[in-house]
Amino acid sequence: MELYIKNVDPQTIQRELIEIYKRAYKGWEEYAYRMDRSIRDYIKWLRKRAPEGFLVAFVDGKPVGFIAVDYNWIDYSGEPIGEIHELVVDPEFQNRGIGKRLLLAGLDVLQRKGHKKFKLWVGKTNTKAQSLYKGFGFREEELRNNWIRMVKEVNNLK
Ligand SMILES: CC(C)(COP(=O)(O)OP(=O)(O)OC[C@H]1O[C@@H](n2cnc3c(N)ncnc32)[C@H](O)[C@@H]1OP(=O)(O)O)[C@@H](O)C(=O)NCCC(=O)NCCS
């Protein structure tokens, strides 16, 4: 299996990305957009916020997952944050370390933009993603409705 991760304009592979997103969130719809149109607009929004932060994982040339990180994000407290908006891996390709590789690549983009503090929202019952983030040194910061805010500071680098 040949894996590589690169920054792409999602519009060029929009259909594939929508299908990956839908398959990845199957059974977790409460945490996701459901309609193709909403997913397409969401992907567009992600790219627009931070063009260099949209990274796609390819296996043997085929897209299998993506991460969207945002180096322009200002948190509600007014603090600039390296925000991780989205991370998905096609179920068929999960549990092979691709999620970790994408997260590592996303954090690298944020660090190169000067960020030392990273945050994300994760579904309260999404323990798999939570374990992944905890393994990277993220800790729980707050709970809001069905979402947990997680934070990691660069001096906690593992
Ligand atoms: C979360 C997601 C991106 C992980 O992708 P992945 O490619 O399977 O992840 P990896 O193979 O790199 O696994 C990374 C870590 O996940 C955790 N993990 C994997 N399977 C797990 C399981 N069944 N239970 C708990 N933790 C698990 C482990 O911490 C694992 O690290 P380890 O291998 O050192 O134990 C993927 O499951 C996904 O797309 N989920 C649906 C979308 C989603 O929830 N995204 C997160 C939004 S905040």
PDBQT file of the ligand as one rigid body, heavy atoms in Angstrom, charges set to zero:
ROOT
HETATM    1  C1  LIG A 201     -11.404   8.980  13.722  1.00  0.00    +0.000 C 
HETATM    2  C2  LIG A 201     -10.849   8.412  12.417  1.00  0.00    +0.000 C 
HETATM    3  C3  LIG A 201     -10.458   9.564  11.509  1.00  0.00    +0.000 C 
HETATM    4  C4  LIG A 201      -9.615   7.568  12.745  1.00  0.00    +0.000 C 
HETATM    5  O1  LIG A 201      -9.038   7.124  11.549  1.00  0.00    +0.000 OA
HETATM    6  P1  LIG A 201      -8.144   5.782  11.468  1.00  0.00    +0.000 P 
HETATM    7  O2  LIG A 201      -7.394   5.825  10.188  1.00  0.00    +0.000 OA
HETATM    8  O3  LIG A 201      -8.961   4.604  11.734  1.00  0.00    +0.000 OA
HETATM    9  O4  LIG A 201      -7.146   6.018  12.701  1.00  0.00    +0.000 OA
HETATM   10  P2  LIG A 201      -5.795   5.234  13.006  1.00  0.00    +0.000 P 
HETATM   11  O5  LIG A 201      -5.769   3.918  12.323  1.00  0.00    +0.000 OA
HETATM   12  O6  LIG A 201      -4.678   6.182  12.737  1.00  0.00    +0.000 OA
HETATM   13  O7  LIG A 201      -5.971   4.973  14.563  1.00  0.00    +0.000 OA
HETATM   14  C5  LIG A 201      -5.577   5.958  15.445  1.00  0.00    +0.000 C 
HETATM   15  C6  LIG A 201      -6.016   5.706  16.862  1.00  0.00    +0.000 C 
HETATM   16  O8  LIG A 201      -7.415   5.587  16.971  1.00  0.00    +0.000 OA
HETATM   17  C7  LIG A 201      -7.702   4.880  18.158  1.00  0.00    +0.000 C 
HETATM   18  N1  LIG A 201      -8.519   3.732  17.838  1.00  0.00    +0.000 N 
HETATM   19  C8  LIG A 201      -8.532   2.999  16.716  1.00  0.00    +0.000 A 
HETATM   20  N2  LIG A 201      -9.513   2.063  16.789  1.00  0.00    +0.000 NA
HETATM   21  C9  LIG A 201     -10.096   2.228  17.976  1.00  0.00    +0.000 A 
HETATM   22  C10 LIG A 201     -11.170   1.597  18.639  1.00  0.00    +0.000 A 
HETATM   23  N3  LIG A 201     -11.854   0.605  18.064  1.00  0.00    +0.000 N 
HETATM   24  N4  LIG A 201     -11.526   2.042  19.861  1.00  0.00    +0.000 NA
HETATM   25  C11 LIG A 201     -10.855   3.070  20.455  1.00  0.00    +0.000 A 
HETATM   26  N5  LIG A 201      -9.830   3.699  19.865  1.00  0.00    +0.000 NA
HETATM   27  C12 LIG A 201      -9.466   3.294  18.648  1.00  0.00    +0.000 A 
HETATM   28  C13 LIG A 201      -6.408   4.456  18.752  1.00  0.00    +0.000 C 
HETATM   29  O9  LIG A 201      -6.005   5.450  19.674  1.00  0.00    +0.000 OA
HETATM   30  C14 LIG A 201      -5.522   4.470  17.531  1.00  0.00    +0.000 C 
HETATM   31  O10 LIG A 201      -4.207   4.582  17.935  1.00  0.00    +0.000 OA
HETATM   32  P3  LIG A 201      -3.351   3.212  18.190  1.00  0.00    +0.000 P 
HETATM   33  O11 LIG A 201      -3.336   2.514  16.873  1.00  0.00    +0.000 OA
HETATM   34  O12 LIG A 201      -2.017   3.742  18.590  1.00  0.00    +0.000 OA
HETATM   35  O13 LIG A 201      -4.064   2.453  19.244  1.00  0.00    +0.000 OA
HETATM   36  C15 LIG A 201     -11.885   7.501  11.712  1.00  0.00    +0.000 C 
HETATM   37  O14 LIG A 201     -12.327   6.541  12.619  1.00  0.00    +0.000 OA
HETATM   38  C16 LIG A 201     -13.092   8.229  11.156  1.00  0.00    +0.000 C 
HETATM   39  O15 LIG A 201     -13.107   8.677  10.014  1.00  0.00    +0.000 OA
HETATM   40  N6  LIG A 201     -14.173   8.319  11.954  1.00  0.00    +0.000 N 
HETATM   41  C17 LIG A 201     -15.411   8.949  11.524  1.00  0.00    +0.000 C 
HETATM   42  C18 LIG A 201     -15.270  10.438  11.453  1.00  0.00    +0.000 C 
HETATM   43  C19 LIG A 201     -14.860  11.040  12.776  1.00  0.00    +0.000 C 
HETATM   44  O16 LIG A 201     -15.375  10.672  13.809  1.00  0.00    +0.000 OA
HETATM   45  N7  LIG A 201     -13.908  11.990  12.744  1.00  0.00    +0.000 N 
HETATM   46  C20 LIG A 201     -13.440  12.700  13.905  1.00  0.00    +0.000 C 
HETATM   47  C21 LIG A 201     -14.122  13.998  13.977  1.00  0.00    +0.000 C 
HETATM   48  S1  LIG A 201     -13.675  14.939  15.416  1.00  0.00    +0.000 SA
ENDROOT
TORSDOF 0
